[in-house]
Amino acid sequence: MQLHNLKHNEQKVSFSEAVKLGIGKDQGLFFPPQIEPLSQVDDLLDLDFVSRSQKILRHLIGDEIADLEEIVEDAFSFPLKLQQAKNNIYALELFHGPTLAFKDFGARFLARVLKAVKDDGHLTILTATSGDTGAAVADAFYKQDGIDVVVLFPKGKISKLQQKMIDTLGSNIRAVEINGTFDMCQDLVKTAFLDEPFRQAVGLNSANSINIARLLAQVCYYFEAIAQLDKAKRDDVVFCVPCGNFGNICAGLIAKALGLKCNFIVATNANDTVPRYLHTGKWEPKDTIACMSNAMDISRPNNWPRVEALFKMQGWDLSSLKYGSVSDDITAKTMQELKDDYILEPHAAVAYRVLKDNLQEGQTGIFLGTAHSAKFKGDVDRILDIDLPLPKAIADKINLPSLSVTLNNDYDALKAYMTKELLK
């Protein structure tokens, strides 16, 4: 698989090289210049999830990784479920993995691919999280020899239960809460990657959705969603994706480019840079707004250049991409409206609302459930007046001591911390 840097097309790398580098020259994202459609998609839909995913990823990646099929089987070792929420609208539940979030698919696949392709040297995974990435990455790389992980998260802007799943592990996992927003955390990661001497010294790599391995892993569950639908409902399927960094919807659009019959709707909270851009044609990020759907509190989404590149590559009209944004007030009302049929957490509520508002007669709608409702127990209990039980994955961690450190939004401070911890 050949990929090129979207900012510098002359930088061309293999899939393995892209995984090891994480990001390209001048912070450019790696992306394929073309996507070859799959043959006989309907036959693929008859396969089980793992078997189908092995074929999809082998088609995309090629022969670079000899044991790719074993990697897929090991990474995708948990279920995903399509549940009817209301009438012709379904929830694709992606939160049945070890950290109860969709990020488990990409993080576990990345960890196993990186182990297969990395050199003998030491690696440091530096990643920023707006909620669920950090936990999934920490779990996927926990106690993996030769790899350290540093997770940055905005202080007070992820749920306490999300934080517990990041900062209670110890060992090779280091959690750093930053006095600032997720965008500030993301900027610190970008600055570190531009610091070439430091990057080389600690063997820096990224596990955010900017890493192509995570993105490709997520392609697979869109096929599974339609495979779980009754065949009579597959002709006009619309996915609504709750968007933060826009990796998840980019993966869905890759699935469409591969030949999956479906369309997409962008759903955001008040951090609506992309919906405003699609409406006006002007890219005008604002200061990040703290919302209940905190994993979507991103005003400068990293993966948007990939989405635009894919539309251009496929000859699709960007104006055909539907969109919507939802306030916290409407999010809460949506959760209450659907309470008797399906328990929504804030991110799923945003996606459900935008899907319901845009779905046409005769269409089948699927919104992505990206995290277990219990990870947002405080808001869910308060809004729905219930006492949501905690799954074992969270209950086992809730009373463990937090091991995170707190730093200001200062690259020099982060660099000093990482140098002290990693270059002992």
N, C-alpha and C positions, 0 to 999 in steps of 0.2 A: 504494500500500500504506500503510495507516494503522497505526501502532503506538502503544501507550501505555506509560507508565512503570508497572511492576508495583508500585512503592511509592506512586506518586501518579498515579492514573488520570486526573486532570484534565490531565496533561501528555501531549498527543497530538502526534505528529510524523509526517512522511512518512518513507519509507525513506531518501531522500537526506539528510534532516535527521538521522536516527538514525545514519547512517554517519558524518556529519561530527562529531556530538556524541560518539559512542562510548558514553556513559553518561548517564543522566538525572539529574534532581534527586534529591538525597539518595542518590546512588549507585544509583538504581533502574535496572533493566534494561528495555530496550525489547523489546516482544513484541506480536504481533498479538492482538487480542481474539477473533478467530475465524480458522479456517483452512478455506477452501472446498475440498472434495475435488476431485481431478482426475477427469475423465471418461475412460473407456476406458483404464484403466491397462494392460491386457493389450496393447493396440495400441502404447502407448508403449514397452513392453518389447521390441518388435521393432525399435526404432530403435537407431542407434549411440549411444555414450555422449554425445558432444557435442551431437548433434541433440536427444536426449531432455532433456539438462540445459538446453538453451536453452528448451525448452517448459516445463519445471518452474519455472525461475527467472522466466520471463516471467509465468507463472500466479501465482506468489507476489508478485512485485514490481509487476506492472502496467506502465503505459506511462511511468513516470518517466524511464527511461534509454533514450534512442532507440537507442543502439548496443549494447544489452545482448547481442545475439547475437554480435557481434564480440568483445566482452569475454570471453564464455564460451569462445569458440573459442580465443582467445589464452591464457587462463588455464589451461584444461584441455588442454594440449598434450603430455601424457605419459600412458602407459597405466596401467591398474590391472588386476590379475589375480586371478582366483579359482582357488586351487590346492587340490587334495585333500590333506589332511594325514593323515587316518586314517578309513577306513570312510566313514561318513556325515557326517564333519566336514571343513569346508573353511576355508581361510585366505583372507580378503580382503586381498590385498597392496596397501597404499596407499602404498608407499614407493618408487615408481619415478619420483618427481619430482626436481627439481634438488637438494633437500637431504635426500632419502631418508627422508621422513616424511610422514604424512598431512596435516600442517599446510600443506603446499604448496598443497593445493586451496583452502583458505580464505584463506591469505595472498595468493596470486597474484590471486584474485578480488577481495579487498578492495583491493589496491593499484590495480588497474585501475578499479574502481568509484570509489574516492576521487579518482583523477585526473580522472575524468569529472564529478564533482559538486562538487569543491572550488572555493572562490573563488580570487581571485588572490593572496590572502595566503599567508604561510608557515605550514606545519604541522610539528608535532613529534609523532612517534609515540613514546609511552612505553609499554613493555610489559614484563611480567615473564614469565620462562620457567622451567619446571621441567625443560627438556631440549630439546624440538624446536621450540617456537613461535619462539624467538629466531632460530634459523637460517633458518626459513622466512620470517619477516617481514623479516629482514635481506636475504636474497636477493631477495625480491619488491620491495623499495623501494630497492635498491642503485642509487646514482647517479641517482635520480629527482629532477628539478629541483623545488625549492621544498618539499622534505620532508626533515627530519632524523629519524633513528631513534635512540632510546636504549633499550637492552635491559638489563634487570636480571636477574641470575641468582645463585643461592646458591653461594657459594664452596665448592668441593670436593664439591658435591652433584649435579653433572651430570658425565657422562663426559667425559674429556679430548677425545675425538673430537667430541662434541657442542659443546664449548666452542670447538674450532678452527673450526667452521663458523660461529660467531658473531663471534669476536673477531679475525679475521685480515683482514677486509675493508677497514676504514678508510673514507675518503671521508666520506659522510654517515651512516655507521653507527658508533655509539659503544656499546661494551660495558662494563658496570659490574658487577663481581662484588661482592656484598654479604656481609659477615660475618654470616650468619644463614641462615634457612630460606626456602623458596619463599613460604610464607605471609607472612613478613616483607617479601619483595620485593613481593608483591601488596598488602600494606598501604601500602607506600610509594607505589605507583601510585595507590591510592585517595586517600591524603592529598593528593597533588599535584592530583588532580582536584577536591578540595574547596577548594583554594587558588585562589580565583577570579582575583585579580590576576595570579598567576603563570600560571595556565591561559590567560588572555587574552594575556599578554605573549609566550609562546612558541608559541601556537596549538596547545595540547595536544589529542591524540587518542589513542585506544587501538586496538591491533591484537590484543588478547587475544580469546578467544572470547566476551567480553562484547559485542563489536561484532557487530551483527546480520548484516552482510554475510558474515563468516566462517562464521557458523552456518548460513546458508541455503545457502552453497556446499556444505557437507558433506552436505546432504540428498541430493544427486544420486547419490553413490556407493552408497547403499543400494539404489537402483533398479538400478544396474548390477550389483551382486552377484547379485541374483535373475535379472536378464537373462542372466547367464552360466551360470546353473544349467540343467540339463536340465529341460524343462517338467514331466516326471513327478515332479520333486522339489520343486516350488514350492508345494505345497498347505499345508505345515506347516513353515515356516522359522523358526528361532530364531537371532537374533543375540546374541552375547555380546560386550560392549564393555568393554575395559579403561578404567576411569574414573579421572580425576584431578579436573579442573575441571568435568566432566559436560556439556561442550558437545557432545561427539561423540554421546553417547547421546540428548541432547536433539534433535539433528539427525535421528537415526534415528526418534525418536518423531514428529517432524514428518512424516517420510516415511510413517509409518503413518497419521497423521491425513489425509494426502493420498489414502490409499486403497491403499497398498502392504500386501499381506497378509503379516504377520510379527509375531513377538513378540520381547521383549528380556529379557536378563539383565544385571544390573549385576555387574561384577567389579572388586574393589579389592585392593590389597595390605594391609599391616597398618594403613594409614590408612583405617579402616573406619567413618568417621562415618555415611555413608549406610546401609550394611548394618545398623548398630546402630539407626539411626533407624527403618528399615523393620521391624525386629524388635520394638522397644520403644515406638516412638512418641515418643521423647525425643531432641531434638537436642542432643547433648553432644560437641562437638569436643574432642579431646585434643591434646596437643603433637604436632607432626609427627614421624614416625618415619622415619629414613633407610633406604630399601630398595633392593634391586638394581633394581627397576622404578621408577627415580627420578622419571620424568615423572608418576607417580601419587602422589608424596609431597605430598599436599595434604589438609589436615584440614578446611578450610572452603571447599568448592567453590562458586565464584561462580555457576555456572549452575543450581544446584539449584532456586532459586525458579522458573525457567522450566519445569523439569520438572514441578513441582507445579502450576503454572498450566495447563500443557497437559493434565494428567490431569483437572483440574477442568473445563476448557473442553470436553473431549471426553466427560465423564461416565464416565471410566475409574476403576476402583477401584485406588488406589495399592497396596493389599495384594496385587494380582495381579502386581506387578513382582517377579520372582525376583532373587536376589542371592547373592553369596558373596565371601569374602575369603580370601587365600592368603598364607601366610608365605613368607619367603625360602627356608627349607628345602624346603618343598613346591614352590616355584617351580623350584629347582635339580633336584629329583627329576623333575619333569615334563619339563624340558628333556632330561634323560638318557633318560627313558622313550620319548620320541618321536624321539630322535636319528636312528635308521635310516630314519625316514619323512619327517621334516620338521625343519629347523633352526629352533628357537624362540629368540628373545631374551626377556629377562625379562618384558616387558609382555605379549607374545603368550602366554607360558607361563601367566601368571595367567589370561588370558581362556580359553585352551584348557582349563585345569584346571576352572574353574568351569562352563564349558559341558559338558564331559564328565560332570561330577558331576550335572548337572541335566537333561540331554537325555533325552527319553522315546523309547520304541520307535516307529519310524515317522516321527520328526521328522528334518529336515535341519538341521544346526548350522553356523553360520558365525561364526568369531571374527575380530576385526579385527587384522590385522598393521599396527601403526601406525608402525613404524620398521624400517629395515634392520638385520639382526643385526650387521653390521659396526660400527654405531655403539656397540655394547656388546661390542666384540671382547675386551676384557679378561675380562669375566665369561663370555662364550660360550666362549672358548678354554679357560679354566680349568675350567669345569664339564663341557664335552664333550671335553676333551683333544684339541683340534684346533687348526689354525692357519688361521683364517678369512681369506681374501684380502680386501684392501680395495678397494672400488669406486673408480673414478677420482675421483668427486666428493669423496671423503675423502682419497685418496692425494695429490691435488694440494695439499691444505691442511696436511697433517700436519707439514711442516717449515717452514711459514711462521711468522714471529714473532707472538706474541700481542700485541694492542694494547689490551687491557682495562685499566681502572683498578680499584682496590679501595677500597671505602668501607665504613664501619661502618653498622649499621642505624640511620641518623639522617637524618630528612627534611631538616633544615637543611643537612647536608653534601651531600645529593643536589641540593637546590635551588641551592646555591652552585656546585656543579660544572656543572649544566646552564645556569645563568645565565652563567657564564664562557664556556662552550663555544658556546652558541647565540645569545647577545645581544652578540656582539663588535662 
